[in-house]
Amino acid sequence: MKIQLQVTPIDGDPYEVETNLFVIVAWERKFKKQASSLANGIGAEDLAFFAFESARAAGITTPLAFDEFIKKTKSIDVVGAEQAVPTEPAVSAGH
């Protein structure tokens, strides 16, 4: 699963980040949920965590503490999402 997010800091220009497997697994570990539960809705804290960890993974300077990141963020918007599980099974090479 990939989620593209636009982060708008209180001070500074907006930027976009994208989740990756590391970010999703870190979220699962922190919140004790499975990624499949996101189909029921994504909370503000979930989006903030995705943005925080994705920004760090992308080398974007962020506060060290998650709560400080939230305090310094004006908004986070989903600008795109891609499911990791295909909707149709793959065709095998022998068929």
PDB file of N, CA, C and O in Angstrom:
ATOM      1  N   MET A   1       0.846  -1.177   0.000  1.00  0.00           N
ATOM      2  CA  MET A   1       0.000   0.000   0.000  1.00  0.00           C
ATOM      3  C   MET A   1       0.890   1.238   0.000  1.00  0.00           C
ATOM      4  O   MET A   1       1.844   1.348   0.770  1.00  0.00           O
ATOM      5  N   LYS A   2       0.548   2.151  -0.877  1.00  0.00           N
ATOM      6  CA  LYS A   2       1.249   3.433  -0.912  1.00  0.00           C
ATOM      7  C   LYS A   2       0.221   4.537  -0.749  1.00  0.00           C
ATOM      8  O   LYS A   2      -0.836   4.527  -1.380  1.00  0.00           O
ATOM      9  N   ILE A   3       0.550   5.479   0.104  1.00  0.00           N
ATOM     10  CA  ILE A   3      -0.314   6.647   0.296  1.00  0.00           C
ATOM     11  C   ILE A   3       0.547   7.878   0.065  1.00  0.00           C
ATOM     12  O   ILE A   3       1.584   8.041   0.708  1.00  0.00           O
ATOM     13  N   GLN A   4       0.129   8.739  -0.840  1.00  0.00           N
ATOM     14  CA  GLN A   4       0.823   9.998  -1.092  1.00  0.00           C
ATOM     15  C   GLN A   4       0.145  11.077  -0.259  1.00  0.00           C
ATOM     16  O   GLN A   4      -1.076  11.234  -0.281  1.00  0.00           O
ATOM     17  N   LEU A   5       0.966  11.809   0.473  1.00  0.00           N
ATOM     18  CA  LEU A   5       0.457  12.835   1.374  1.00  0.00           C
ATOM     19  C   LEU A   5       1.085  14.186   1.068  1.00  0.00           C
ATOM     20  O   LEU A   5       2.271  14.277   0.751  1.00  0.00           O
ATOM     21  N   GLN A   6       0.275  15.228   1.165  1.00  0.00           N
ATOM     22  CA  GLN A   6       0.806  16.590   1.100  1.00  0.00           C
ATOM     23  C   GLN A   6       0.796  17.138   2.513  1.00  0.00           C
ATOM     24  O   GLN A   6      -0.249  17.219   3.158  1.00  0.00           O
ATOM     25  N   VAL A   7       1.963  17.511   2.979  1.00  0.00           N
ATOM     26  CA  VAL A   7       2.136  18.041   4.329  1.00  0.00           C
ATOM     27  C   VAL A   7       2.315  19.553   4.223  1.00  0.00           C
ATOM     28  O   VAL A   7       3.166  20.038   3.478  1.00  0.00           O
ATOM     29  N   THR A   8       1.509  20.282   4.971  1.00  0.00           N
ATOM     30  CA  THR A   8       1.637  21.737   5.007  1.00  0.00           C
ATOM     31  C   THR A   8       2.075  22.141   6.411  1.00  0.00           C
ATOM     32  O   THR A   8       1.274  22.112   7.345  1.00  0.00           O
ATOM     33  N   PRO A   9       3.348  22.518   6.561  1.00  0.00           N
ATOM     34  CA  PRO A   9       3.825  22.962   7.868  1.00  0.00           C
ATOM     35  C   PRO A   9       3.224  24.329   8.220  1.00  0.00           C
ATOM     36  O   PRO A   9       2.802  25.071   7.332  1.00  0.00           O
ATOM     37  N   ILE A  10       3.187  24.651   9.492  1.00  0.00           N
ATOM     38  CA  ILE A  10       2.735  25.980   9.916  1.00  0.00           C
ATOM     39  C   ILE A  10       3.668  27.038   9.340  1.00  0.00           C
ATOM     40  O   ILE A  10       3.214  28.069   8.845  1.00  0.00           O
ATOM     41  N   ASP A  11       4.956  26.784   9.406  1.00  0.00           N
ATOM     42  CA  ASP A  11       5.964  27.674   8.819  1.00  0.00           C
ATOM     43  C   ASP A  11       6.704  26.899   7.745  1.00  0.00           C
ATOM     44  O   ASP A  11       7.366  25.906   8.045  1.00  0.00           O
ATOM     45  N   GLY A  12       6.605  27.335   6.506  1.00  0.00           N
ATOM     46  CA  GLY A  12       7.313  26.657   5.435  1.00  0.00           C
ATOM     47  C   GLY A  12       6.391  26.273   4.297  1.00  0.00           C
ATOM     48  O   GLY A  12       5.176  26.457   4.360  1.00  0.00           O
ATOM     49  N   ASP A  13       7.000  25.736   3.261  1.00  0.00           N
ATOM     50  CA  ASP A  13       6.267  25.350   2.069  1.00  0.00           C
ATOM     51  C   ASP A  13       5.740  23.919   2.176  1.00  0.00           C
ATOM     52  O   ASP A  13       6.363  23.065   2.807  1.00  0.00           O
ATOM     53  N   PRO A  14       4.585  23.666   1.554  1.00  0.00           N
ATOM     54  CA  PRO A  14       4.057  22.297   1.531  1.00  0.00           C
ATOM     55  C   PRO A  14       5.015  21.364   0.777  1.00  0.00           C
ATOM     56  O   PRO A  14       5.764  21.800  -0.097  1.00  0.00           O
ATOM     57  N   TYR A  15       4.977  20.093   1.128  1.00  0.00           N
ATOM     58  CA  TYR A  15       5.774  19.086   0.445  1.00  0.00           C
ATOM     59  C   TYR A  15       4.984  17.789   0.406  1.00  0.00           C
ATOM     60  O   TYR A  15       4.053  17.594   1.188  1.00  0.00           O
ATOM     61  N   GLU A  16       5.360  16.905  -0.507  1.00  0.00           N
ATOM     62  CA  GLU A  16       4.688  15.617  -0.625  1.00  0.00           C
ATOM     63  C   GLU A  16       5.627  14.496  -0.220  1.00  0.00           C
ATOM     64  O   GLU A  16       6.830  14.541  -0.475  1.00  0.00           O
ATOM     65  N   VAL A  17       5.044  13.488   0.419  1.00  0.00           N
ATOM     66  CA  VAL A  17       5.776  12.284   0.802  1.00  0.00           C
ATOM     67  C   VAL A  17       4.905  11.073   0.457  1.00  0.00           C
ATOM     68  O   VAL A  17       3.701  11.202   0.235  1.00  0.00           O
ATOM     69  N   GLU A  18       5.531   9.908   0.417  1.00  0.00           N
ATOM     70  CA  GLU A  18       4.814   8.678   0.102  1.00  0.00           C
ATOM     71  C   GLU A  18       5.201   7.600   1.100  1.00  0.00           C
ATOM     72  O   GLU A  18       6.376   7.446   1.433  1.00  0.00           O
ATOM     73  N   THR A  19       4.219   6.859   1.571  1.00  0.00           N
ATOM     74  CA  THR A  19       4.519   5.774   2.497  1.00  0.00           C
ATOM     75  C   THR A  19       5.242   4.654   1.756  1.00  0.00           C
ATOM     76  O   THR A  19       5.188   4.559   0.529  1.00  0.00           O
ATOM     77  N   ASN A  20       5.915   3.814   2.526  1.00  0.00           N
ATOM     78  CA  ASN A  20       6.544   2.609   1.983  1.00  0.00           C
ATOM     79  C   ASN A  20       6.320   1.484   2.991  1.00  0.00           C
ATOM     80  O   ASN A  20       5.675   1.693   4.019  1.00  0.00           O
ATOM     81  N   LEU A  21       6.839   0.310   2.708  1.00  0.00           N
ATOM     82  CA  LEU A  21       6.616  -0.837   3.587  1.00  0.00           C
ATOM     83  C   LEU A  21       7.115  -0.561   5.003  1.00  0.00           C
ATOM     84  O   LEU A  21       6.439  -0.907   5.972  1.00  0.00           O
ATOM     85  N   PHE A  22       8.286   0.055   5.136  1.00  0.00           N
ATOM     86  CA  PHE A  22       8.829   0.349   6.465  1.00  0.00           C
ATOM     87  C   PHE A  22       7.864   1.214   7.280  1.00  0.00           C
ATOM     88  O   PHE A  22       7.636   0.954   8.461  1.00  0.00           O
ATOM     89  N   VAL A  23       7.307   2.234   6.646  1.00  0.00           N
ATOM     90  CA  VAL A  23       6.387   3.154   7.328  1.00  0.00           C
ATOM     91  C   VAL A  23       5.119   2.417   7.766  1.00  0.00           C
ATOM     92  O   VAL A  23       4.642   2.613   8.884  1.00  0.00           O
ATOM     93  N   ILE A  24       4.579   1.579   6.895  1.00  0.00           N
ATOM     94  CA  ILE A  24       3.355   0.837   7.221  1.00  0.00           C
ATOM     95  C   ILE A  24       3.611  -0.133   8.378  1.00  0.00           C
ATOM     96  O   ILE A  24       2.789  -0.244   9.288  1.00  0.00           O
ATOM     97  N   VAL A  25       4.743  -0.832   8.345  1.00  0.00           N
ATOM     98  CA  VAL A  25       5.065  -1.771   9.433  1.00  0.00           C
ATOM     99  C   VAL A  25       5.290  -1.011  10.739  1.00  0.00           C
ATOM    100  O   VAL A  25       4.855  -1.468  11.797  1.00  0.00           O
ATOM    101  N   ALA A  26       5.955   0.128  10.686  1.00  0.00           N
ATOM    102  CA  ALA A  26       6.165   0.939  11.896  1.00  0.00           C
ATOM    103  C   ALA A  26       4.817   1.366  12.474  1.00  0.00           C
ATOM    104  O   ALA A  26       4.628   1.358  13.691  1.00  0.00           O
ATOM    105  N   TRP A  27       3.879   1.739  11.597  1.00  0.00           N
ATOM    106  CA  TRP A  27       2.533   2.124  12.048  1.00  0.00           C
ATOM    107  C   TRP A  27       1.840   0.938  12.706  1.00  0.00           C
ATOM    108  O   TRP A  27       1.241   1.087  13.771  1.00  0.00           O
ATOM    109  N   GLU A  28       1.913  -0.247  12.081  1.00  0.00           N
ATOM    110  CA  GLU A  28       1.291  -1.444  12.658  1.00  0.00           C
ATOM    111  C   GLU A  28       1.861  -1.745  14.044  1.00  0.00           C
ATOM    112  O   GLU A  28       1.118  -2.087  14.965  1.00  0.00           O
ATOM    113  N   ARG A  29       3.158  -1.620  14.187  1.00  0.00           N
ATOM    114  CA  ARG A  29       3.794  -1.899  15.483  1.00  0.00           C
ATOM    115  C   ARG A  29       3.387  -0.885  16.544  1.00  0.00           C
ATOM    116  O   ARG A  29       3.104  -1.255  17.684  1.00  0.00           O
ATOM    117  N   LYS A  30       3.355   0.388  16.176  1.00  0.00           N
ATOM    118  CA  LYS A  30       3.041   1.431  17.151  1.00  0.00           C
ATOM    119  C   LYS A  30       1.585   1.373  17.600  1.00  0.00           C
ATOM    120  O   LYS A  30       1.287   1.497  18.788  1.00  0.00           O
ATOM    121  N   PHE A  31       0.679   1.183  16.636  1.00  0.00           N
ATOM    122  CA  PHE A  31      -0.751   1.263  16.949  1.00  0.00           C
ATOM    123  C   PHE A  31      -1.420  -0.096  17.125  1.00  0.00           C
ATOM    124  O   PHE A  31      -2.620  -0.167  17.390  1.00  0.00           O
ATOM    125  N   LYS A  32      -0.651  -1.177  16.980  1.00  0.00           N
ATOM    126  CA  LYS A  32      -1.166  -2.540  17.178  1.00  0.00           C
ATOM    127  C   LYS A  32      -2.399  -2.802  16.315  1.00  0.00           C
ATOM    128  O   LYS A  32      -3.393  -3.361  16.779  1.00  0.00           O
ATOM    129  N   LYS A  33      -2.313  -2.386  15.048  1.00  0.00           N
ATOM    130  CA  LYS A  33      -3.379  -2.603  14.079  1.00  0.00           C
ATOM    131  C   LYS A  33      -2.761  -3.223  12.836  1.00  0.00           C
ATOM    132  O   LYS A  33      -1.546  -3.178  12.643  1.00  0.00           O
ATOM    133  N   GLN A  34      -3.614  -3.804  11.992  1.00  0.00           N
ATOM    134  CA  GLN A  34      -3.156  -4.313  10.702  1.00  0.00           C
ATOM    135  C   GLN A  34      -3.496  -3.291   9.630  1.00  0.00           C
ATOM    136  O   GLN A  34      -4.485  -2.566   9.743  1.00  0.00           O
ATOM    137  N   ALA A  35      -2.682  -3.239   8.604  1.00  0.00           N
ATOM    138  CA  ALA A  35      -2.903  -2.286   7.519  1.00  0.00           C
ATOM    139  C   ALA A  35      -4.290  -2.454   6.903  1.00  0.00           C
ATOM    140  O   ALA A  35      -4.875  -1.482   6.424  1.00  0.00           O
ATOM    141  N   SER A  36      -4.816  -3.665   6.912  1.00  0.00           N
ATOM    142  CA  SER A  36      -6.150  -3.898   6.344  1.00  0.00           C
ATOM    143  C   SER A  36      -7.233  -3.122   7.092  1.00  0.00           C
ATOM    144  O   SER A  36      -8.298  -2.863   6.532  1.00  0.00           O
ATOM    145  N   SER A  37      -6.980  -2.748   8.341  1.00  0.00           N
ATOM    146  CA  SER A  37      -7.973  -1.984   9.116  1.00  0.00           C
ATOM    147  C   SER A  37      -8.141  -0.566   8.566  1.00  0.00           C
ATOM    148  O   SER A  37      -9.114   0.112   8.895  1.00  0.00           O
ATOM    149  N   LEU A  38      -7.202  -0.114   7.733  1.00  0.00           N
ATOM    150  CA  LEU A  38      -7.301   1.225   7.157  1.00  0.00           C
ATOM    151  C   LEU A  38      -8.476   1.341   6.184  1.00  0.00           C
ATOM    152  O   LEU A  38      -8.910   2.446   5.858  1.00  0.00           O
ATOM    153  N   ALA A  39      -8.983   0.202   5.725  1.00  0.00           N
ATOM    154  CA  ALA A  39     -10.146   0.216   4.831  1.00  0.00           C
ATOM    155  C   ALA A  39     -11.377   0.777   5.544  1.00  0.00           C
ATOM    156  O   ALA A  39     -12.314   1.246   4.897  1.00  0.00           O
ATOM    157  N   ASN A  40     -11.372   0.728   6.874  1.00  0.00           N
ATOM    158  CA  ASN A  40     -12.490   1.254   7.671  1.00  0.00           C
ATOM    159  C   ASN A  40     -12.362   2.740   7.953  1.00  0.00           C
ATOM    160  O   ASN A  40     -13.245   3.332   8.575  1.00  0.00           O
ATOM    161  N   GLY A  41     -11.276   3.347   7.505  1.00  0.00           N
ATOM    162  CA  GLY A  41     -11.056   4.779   7.716  1.00  0.00           C
ATOM    163  C   GLY A  41      -9.690   5.046   8.310  1.00  0.00           C
ATOM    164  O   GLY A  41      -9.121   4.216   9.019  1.00  0.00           O
ATOM    165  N   ILE A  42      -9.180   6.229   8.003  1.00  0.00           N
ATOM    166  CA  ILE A  42      -7.867   6.639   8.504  1.00  0.00           C
ATOM    167  C   ILE A  42      -8.065   7.850   9.397  1.00  0.00           C
ATOM    168  O   ILE A  42      -8.653   8.849   8.982  1.00  0.00           O
ATOM    169  N   GLY A  43      -7.577   7.760  10.615  1.00  0.00           N
ATOM    170  CA  GLY A  43      -7.693   8.859  11.555  1.00  0.00           C
ATOM    171  C   GLY A  43      -6.605   9.898  11.351  1.00  0.00           C
ATOM    172  O   GLY A  43      -5.625   9.657  10.645  1.00  0.00           O
ATOM    173  N   ALA A  44      -6.783  11.041  11.968  1.00  0.00           N
ATOM    174  CA  ALA A  44      -5.812  12.133  11.862  1.00  0.00           C
ATOM    175  C   ALA A  44      -4.452  11.712  12.415  1.00  0.00           C
ATOM    176  O   ALA A  44      -3.418  12.055  11.843  1.00  0.00           O
ATOM    177  N   GLU A  45      -4.448  10.972  13.522  1.00  0.00           N
ATOM    178  CA  GLU A  45      -3.174  10.536  14.091  1.00  0.00           C
ATOM    179  C   GLU A  45      -2.471   9.560  13.148  1.00  0.00           C
ATOM    180  O   GLU A  45      -1.245   9.578  13.033  1.00  0.00           O
ATOM    181  N   ASP A  46      -3.248   8.704  12.470  1.00  0.00           N
ATOM    182  CA  ASP A  46      -2.668   7.777  11.500  1.00  0.00           C
ATOM    183  C   ASP A  46      -1.980   8.552  10.378  1.00  0.00           C
ATOM    184  O   ASP A  46      -0.835   8.265  10.028  1.00  0.00           O
ATOM    185  N   LEU A  47      -2.692   9.542   9.814  1.00  0.00           N
ATOM    186  CA  LEU A  47      -2.115  10.359   8.737  1.00  0.00           C
ATOM    187  C   LEU A  47      -0.857  11.083   9.209  1.00  0.00           C
ATOM    188  O   LEU A  47       0.138  11.149   8.487  1.00  0.00           O
ATOM    189  N   ALA A  48      -0.909  11.621  10.416  1.00  0.00           N
ATOM    190  CA  ALA A  48       0.241  12.338  10.956  1.00  0.00           C
ATOM    191  C   ALA A  48       1.438  11.398  11.101  1.00  0.00           C
ATOM    192  O   ALA A  48       2.566  11.772  10.779  1.00  0.00           O
ATOM    193  N   PHE A  49       1.194  10.186  11.582  1.00  0.00           N
ATOM    194  CA  PHE A  49       2.284   9.222  11.738  1.00  0.00           C
ATOM    195  C   PHE A  49       2.867   8.840  10.380  1.00  0.00           C
ATOM    196  O   PHE A  49       4.086   8.781  10.217  1.00  0.00           O
ATOM    197  N   PHE A  50       1.993   8.581   9.406  1.00  0.00           N
ATOM    198  CA  PHE A  50       2.468   8.262   8.058  1.00  0.00           C
ATOM    199  C   PHE A  50       3.318   9.397   7.505  1.00  0.00           C
ATOM    200  O   PHE A  50       4.384   9.156   6.938  1.00  0.00           O
ATOM    201  N   ALA A  51       2.854  10.628   7.665  1.00  0.00           N
ATOM    202  CA  ALA A  51       3.589  11.789   7.163  1.00  0.00           C
ATOM    203  C   ALA A  51       4.926  11.939   7.881  1.00  0.00           C
ATOM    204  O   ALA A  51       5.951  12.180   7.243  1.00  0.00           O
ATOM    205  N   PHE A  52       4.920  11.798   9.194  1.00  0.00           N
ATOM    206  CA  PHE A  52       6.127  11.932  10.017  1.00  0.00           C
ATOM    207  C   PHE A  52       7.187  10.917   9.595  1.00  0.00           C
ATOM    208  O   PHE A  52       8.324  11.282   9.299  1.00  0.00           O
ATOM    209  N   GLU A  53       6.807   9.649   9.572  1.00  0.00           N
ATOM    210  CA  GLU A  53       7.772   8.598   9.237  1.00  0.00           C
ATOM    211  C   GLU A  53       8.194   8.662   7.769  1.00  0.00           C
ATOM    212  O   GLU A  53       9.355   8.403   7.452  1.00  0.00           O
ATOM    213  N   SER A  54       7.272   9.002   6.874  1.00  0.00           N
ATOM    214  CA  SER A  54       7.606   9.114   5.452  1.00  0.00           C
ATOM    215  C   SER A  54       8.563  10.267   5.201  1.00  0.00           C
ATOM    216  O   SER A  54       9.479  10.150   4.387  1.00  0.00           O
ATOM    217  N   ALA A  55       8.358  11.373   5.889  1.00  0.00           N
ATOM    218  CA  ALA A  55       9.253  12.523   5.751  1.00  0.00           C
ATOM    219  C   ALA A  55      10.650  12.161   6.248  1.00  0.00           C
ATOM    220  O   ALA A  55      11.648  12.485   5.604  1.00  0.00           O
ATOM    221  N   ARG A  56      10.716  11.496   7.381  1.00  0.00           N
ATOM    222  CA  ARG A  56      12.018  11.084   7.919  1.00  0.00           C
ATOM    223  C   ARG A  56      12.717  10.139   6.956  1.00  0.00           C
ATOM    224  O   ARG A  56      13.920  10.263   6.728  1.00  0.00           O
ATOM    225  N   ALA A  57      11.966   9.183   6.383  1.00  0.00           N
ATOM    226  CA  ALA A  57      12.540   8.220   5.442  1.00  0.00           C
ATOM    227  C   ALA A  57      13.043   8.910   4.170  1.00  0.00           C
ATOM    228  O   ALA A  57      13.996   8.452   3.539  1.00  0.00           O
ATOM    229  N   ALA A  58      12.393  10.015   3.805  1.00  0.00           N
ATOM    230  CA  ALA A  58      12.779  10.759   2.603  1.00  0.00           C
ATOM    231  C   ALA A  58      13.905  11.750   2.860  1.00  0.00           C
ATOM    232  O   ALA A  58      14.346  12.435   1.937  1.00  0.00           O
ATOM    233  N   GLY A  59      14.377  11.834   4.099  1.00  0.00           N
ATOM    234  CA  GLY A  59      15.469  12.747   4.429  1.00  0.00           C
ATOM    235  C   GLY A  59      15.030  14.178   4.662  1.00  0.00           C
ATOM    236  O   GLY A  59      15.854  15.092   4.668  1.00  0.00           O
ATOM    237  N   ILE A  60      13.731  14.376   4.854  1.00  0.00           N
ATOM    238  CA  ILE A  60      13.210  15.712   5.136  1.00  0.00           C
ATOM    239  C   ILE A  60      13.397  15.989   6.626  1.00  0.00           C
ATOM    240  O   ILE A  60      13.073  15.144   7.461  1.00  0.00           O
ATOM    241  N   THR A  61      13.912  17.156   6.957  1.00  0.00           N
ATOM    242  CA  THR A  61      14.149  17.508   8.351  1.00  0.00           C
ATOM    243  C   THR A  61      12.817  17.645   9.087  1.00  0.00           C
ATOM    244  O   THR A  61      11.935  18.399   8.676  1.00  0.00           O
ATOM    245  N   THR A  62      12.694  16.902  10.178  1.00  0.00           N
ATOM    246  CA  THR A  62      11.486  16.943  11.005  1.00  0.00           C
ATOM    247  C   THR A  62      11.915  17.052  12.470  1.00  0.00           C
ATOM    248  O   THR A  62      13.059  16.750  12.810  1.00  0.00           O
ATOM    249  N   PRO A  63      10.995  17.485  13.332  1.00  0.00           N
ATOM    250  CA  PRO A  63      11.303  17.429  14.760  1.00  0.00           C
ATOM    251  C   PRO A  63      11.576  15.972  15.166  1.00  0.00           C
ATOM    252  O   PRO A  63      11.076  15.047  14.526  1.00  0.00           O
ATOM    253  N   LEU A  64      12.350  15.773  16.202  1.00  0.00           N
ATOM    254  CA  LEU A  64      12.668  14.410  16.637  1.00  0.00           C
ATOM    255  C   LEU A  64      11.448  13.692  17.210  1.00  0.00           C
ATOM    256  O   LEU A  64      11.298  12.484  17.026  1.00  0.00           O
ATOM    257  N   ALA A  65      10.586  14.418  17.894  1.00  0.00           N
ATOM    258  CA  ALA A  65       9.425  13.814  18.543  1.00  0.00           C
ATOM    259  C   ALA A  65       8.184  13.942  17.658  1.00  0.00           C
ATOM    260  O   ALA A  65       7.946  14.985  17.050  1.00  0.00           O
ATOM    261  N   PHE A  66       7.408  12.876  17.598  1.00  0.00           N
ATOM    262  CA  PHE A  66       6.179  12.834  16.808  1.00  0.00           C
ATOM    263  C   PHE A  66       5.223  13.961  17.198  1.00  0.00           C
ATOM    264  O   PHE A  66       4.682  14.637  16.322  1.00  0.00           O
ATOM    265  N   ASP A  67       5.008  14.171  18.489  1.00  0.00           N
ATOM    266  CA  ASP A  67       4.085  15.230  18.930  1.00  0.00           C
ATOM    267  C   ASP A  67       4.557  16.617  18.502  1.00  0.00           C
ATOM    268  O   ASP A  67       3.730  17.475  18.193  1.00  0.00           O
ATOM    269  N   GLU A  68       5.858  16.851  18.477  1.00  0.00           N
ATOM    270  CA  GLU A  68       6.382  18.138  18.003  1.00  0.00           C
ATOM    271  C   GLU A  68       6.105  18.319  16.513  1.00  0.00           C
ATOM    272  O   GLU A  68       5.807  19.424  16.059  1.00  0.00           O
ATOM    273  N   PHE A  69       6.206  17.223  15.754  1.00  0.00           N
ATOM    274  CA  PHE A  69       5.878  17.267  14.331  1.00  0.00           C
ATOM    275  C   PHE A  69       4.420  17.687  14.147  1.00  0.00           C
ATOM    276  O   PHE A  69       4.107  18.532  13.309  1.00  0.00           O
ATOM    277  N   ILE A  70       3.540  17.088  14.937  1.00  0.00           N
ATOM    278  CA  ILE A  70       2.109  17.415  14.846  1.00  0.00           C
ATOM    279  C   ILE A  70       1.887  18.895  15.174  1.00  0.00           C
ATOM    280  O   ILE A  70       1.155  19.584  14.463  1.00  0.00           O
ATOM    281  N   LYS A  71       2.515  19.384  16.241  1.00  0.00           N
ATOM    282  CA  LYS A  71       2.353  20.781  16.650  1.00  0.00           C
ATOM    283  C   LYS A  71       2.791  21.758  15.559  1.00  0.00           C
ATOM    284  O   LYS A  71       2.257  22.863  15.460  1.00  0.00           O
ATOM    285  N   LYS A  72       3.761  21.351  14.745  1.00  0.00           N
ATOM    286  CA  LYS A  72       4.306  22.245  13.727  1.00  0.00           C
ATOM    287  C   LYS A  72       3.687  22.019  12.343  1.00  0.00           C
ATOM    288  O   LYS A  72       4.163  22.565  11.348  1.00  0.00           O
ATOM    289  N   THR A  73       2.627  21.213  12.287  1.00  0.00           N
ATOM    290  CA  THR A  73       1.980  20.901  11.020  1.00  0.00           C
ATOM    291  C   THR A  73       0.590  21.532  10.965  1.00  0.00           C
ATOM    292  O   THR A  73      -0.225  21.359  11.872  1.00  0.00           O
ATOM    293  N   LYS A  74       0.342  22.259   9.892  1.00  0.00           N
ATOM    294  CA  LYS A  74      -0.957  22.907   9.703  1.00  0.00           C
ATOM    295  C   LYS A  74      -1.995  21.912   9.185  1.00  0.00           C
ATOM    296  O   LYS A  74      -3.117  21.865   9.689  1.00  0.00           O
ATOM    297  N   SER A  75      -1.619  21.108   8.168  1.00  0.00           N
ATOM    298  CA  SER A  75      -2.547  20.121   7.617  1.00  0.00           C
ATOM    299  C   SER A  75      -1.796  19.016   6.893  1.00  0.00           C
ATOM    300  O   SER A  75      -0.646  19.178   6.485  1.00  0.00           O
ATOM    301  N   ILE A  76      -2.485  17.885   6.744  1.00  0.00           N
ATOM    302  CA  ILE A  76      -1.986  16.742   5.976  1.00  0.00           C
ATOM    303  C   ILE A  76      -3.147  16.272   5.111  1.00  0.00           C
ATOM    304  O   ILE A  76      -4.229  15.976   5.618  1.00  0.00           O
ATOM    305  N   ASP A  77      -2.918  16.206   3.814  1.00  0.00           N
ATOM    306  CA  ASP A  77      -3.967  15.795   2.884  1.00  0.00           C
ATOM    307  C   ASP A  77      -3.506  14.598   2.070  1.00  0.00           C
ATOM    308  O   ASP A  77      -2.353  14.529   1.644  1.00  0.00           O
ATOM    309  N   VAL A  78      -4.424  13.652   1.856  1.00  0.00           N
ATOM    310  CA  VAL A  78      -4.145  12.510   0.989  1.00  0.00           C
ATOM    311  C   VAL A  78      -4.306  12.989  -0.449  1.00  0.00           C
ATOM    312  O   VAL A  78      -5.362  13.496  -0.827  1.00  0.00           O
ATOM    313  N   VAL A  79      -3.257  12.828  -1.243  1.00  0.00           N
ATOM    314  CA  VAL A  79      -3.318  13.247  -2.644  1.00  0.00           C
ATOM    315  C   VAL A  79      -3.309  12.053  -3.591  1.00  0.00           C
ATOM    316  O   VAL A  79      -3.475  12.221  -4.799  1.00  0.00           O
ATOM    317  N   GLY A  80      -3.120  10.863  -3.060  1.00  0.00           N
ATOM    318  CA  GLY A  80      -3.164   9.653  -3.869  1.00  0.00           C
ATOM    319  C   GLY A  80      -2.971   8.433  -3.003  1.00  0.00           C
ATOM    320  O   GLY A  80      -2.342   8.498  -1.947  1.00  0.00           O
ATOM    321  N   ALA A  81      -3.520   7.313  -3.459  1.00  0.00           N
ATOM    322  CA  ALA A  81      -3.366   6.055  -2.733  1.00  0.00           C
ATOM    323  C   ALA A  81      -3.364   4.909  -3.729  1.00  0.00           C
ATOM    324  O   ALA A  81      -4.061   4.944  -4.743  1.00  0.00           O
ATOM    325  N   GLU A  82      -2.575   3.902  -3.424  1.00  0.00           N
ATOM    326  CA  GLU A  82      -2.463   2.727  -4.285  1.00  0.00           C
ATOM    327  C   GLU A  82      -2.516   1.495  -3.398  1.00  0.00           C
ATOM    328  O   GLU A  82      -1.771   1.388  -2.423  1.00  0.00           O
ATOM    329  N   GLN A  83      -3.394   0.572  -3.737  1.00  0.00           N
ATOM    330  CA  GLN A  83      -3.496  -0.667  -2.976  1.00  0.00           C
ATOM    331  C   GLN A  83      -2.358  -1.601  -3.350  1.00  0.00           C
ATOM    332  O   GLN A  83      -1.981  -1.669  -4.520  1.00  0.00           O
ATOM    333  N   ALA A  84      -1.809  -2.315  -2.394  1.00  0.00           N
ATOM    334  CA  ALA A  84      -0.734  -3.261  -2.648  1.00  0.00           C
ATOM    335  C   ALA A  84      -1.266  -4.566  -3.203  1.00  0.00           C
ATOM    336  O   ALA A  84      -0.540  -5.289  -3.884  1.00  0.00           O
ATOM    337  N   VAL A  85      -2.526  -4.881  -2.922  1.00  0.00           N
ATOM    338  CA  VAL A  85      -3.121  -6.131  -3.349  1.00  0.00           C
ATOM    339  C   VAL A  85      -3.854  -5.892  -4.664  1.00  0.00           C
ATOM    340  O   VAL A  85      -4.756  -5.055  -4.719  1.00  0.00           O
ATOM    341  N   PRO A  86      -3.487  -6.607  -5.721  1.00  0.00           N
ATOM    342  CA  PRO A  86      -4.178  -6.411  -6.994  1.00  0.00           C
ATOM    343  C   PRO A  86      -5.629  -6.866  -6.899  1.00  0.00           C
ATOM    344  O   PRO A  86      -5.958  -7.741  -6.098  1.00  0.00           O
ATOM    345  N   THR A  87      -6.492  -6.277  -7.713  1.00  0.00           N
ATOM    346  CA  THR A  87      -7.907  -6.636  -7.679  1.00  0.00           C
ATOM    347  C   THR A  87      -8.183  -7.918  -8.437  1.00  0.00           C
ATOM    348  O   THR A  87      -9.209  -8.559  -8.212  1.00  0.00           O
ATOM    349  N   GLU A  88      -7.285  -8.304  -9.335  1.00  0.00           N
ATOM    350  CA  GLU A  88      -7.429  -9.546 -10.076  1.00  0.00           C
ATOM    351  C   GLU A  88      -6.174 -10.380  -9.891  1.00  0.00           C
ATOM    352  O   GLU A  88      -5.074  -9.832  -9.809  1.00  0.00           O
ATOM    353  N   PRO A  89      -6.323 -11.720  -9.822  1.00  0.00           N
ATOM    354  CA  PRO A  89      -5.133 -12.553  -9.654  1.00  0.00           C
ATOM    355  C   PRO A  89      -4.252 -12.478 -10.883  1.00  0.00           C
ATOM    356  O   PRO A  89      -4.734 -12.301 -12.002  1.00  0.00           O
ATOM    357  N   ALA A  90      -2.953 -12.615 -10.661  1.00  0.00           N
ATOM    358  CA  ALA A  90      -2.002 -12.599 -11.761  1.00  0.00           C
ATOM    359  C   ALA A  90      -2.132 -13.881 -12.571  1.00  0.00           C
ATOM    360  O   ALA A  90      -2.451 -14.938 -12.026  1.00  0.00           O
ATOM    361  N   VAL A  91      -1.889 -13.787 -13.849  1.00  0.00           N
ATOM    362  CA  VAL A  91      -1.912 -14.959 -14.718  1.00  0.00           C
ATOM    363  C   VAL A  91      -0.552 -15.624 -14.641  1.00  0.00           C
ATOM    364  O   VAL A  91       0.477 -14.963 -14.784  1.00  0.00           O
ATOM    365  N   SER A  92      -0.543 -16.927 -14.416  1.00  0.00           N
ATOM    366  CA  SER A  92       0.744 -17.628 -14.308  1.00  0.00           C
ATOM    367  C   SER A  92       1.367 -17.804 -15.680  1.00  0.00           C
ATOM    368  O   SER A  92       0.670 -17.760 -16.693  1.00  0.00           O
ATOM    369  N   ALA A  93       2.668 -18.000 -15.715  1.00  0.00           N
ATOM    370  CA  ALA A  93       3.413 -18.100 -16.974  1.00  0.00           C
ATOM    371  C   ALA A  93       2.973 -19.300 -17.807  1.00  0.00           C
ATOM    372  O   ALA A  93       3.075 -19.261 -19.033  1.00  0.00           O
ATOM    373  N   GLY A  94       2.494 -20.353 -17.178  1.00  0.00           N
ATOM    374  CA  GLY A  94       2.111 -21.563 -17.899  1.00  0.00           C
ATOM    375  C   GLY A  94       0.707 -21.504 -18.475  1.00  0.00           C
ATOM    376  O   GLY A  94       0.293 -22.459 -19.133  1.00  0.00           O
ATOM    377  N   HIS A  95      -0.042 -20.438 -18.265  1.00  0.00           N
ATOM    378  CA  HIS A  95      -1.436 -20.386 -18.735  1.00  0.00           C
ATOM    379  C   HIS A  95      -1.672 -19.255 -19.652  1.00  0.00           C
ATOM    380  O   HIS A  95      -2.790 -19.074 -20.133  1.00  0.00           O
TER     381      HIS A  95
END
